[in-house]
Amino acid sequence: QVQLVESGGGLVQPGGSLRLSCAASGSIFSINAMGWYRQAPGKQRELVASITSGGSTNYADSVKGRFTISEDNAKNTMYLQMNSLKPEDTAVYYCVDVITTNRGYEYPYWGQGTQVTVSS
C-alpha cells in the first residue's frame, strides 16, 4: 500500500508565495517520476510541473519562472515552490508519483489534492 499526503495549500494574495509538499509512504521500492497537476473549476486537469528520478524538470508555460519543483529523496517528498502567484493559479493541486512497489509493480499514485486560492 502506498499513500501520498499533500500539505501547504491555502489562501494567498496576488504576488504572494506558497510551498506545497507531497510525502509518499508505504511499500515503495523506487519513485520513478513525480509531478504536480492542478484543476480549476470548470477546467480540465493540467500538468503544472514534473521531475524525473534523474532530476530533469518540466514546467507548463504559464508557470515557468514562477514555480519550482524539487524533491528530497531521503524523505520521499516532493515540493512545489510557487512565487508571484496570480488569481489564475487558483485551483486544486494534486501530486502524482510513479512508484515501483516492493512487489515490482509500477503505478501512478495520486495525492488527495490541496486547494490554492489566490485572491485579494
Buried (B, 14 or more C-beta within 10 A) or exposed (E): EBEBBBEBBEEBEEEBEBBBBBBBEEEBEEBBBBBBBBBBEEEEEEEBBBBBEEEEEEBBEEBEEBBBBBBEEEEBBBBBBBBEBEEEBBBBBBBBBBBBBEEEEEEEBEBEBBEBBBEE
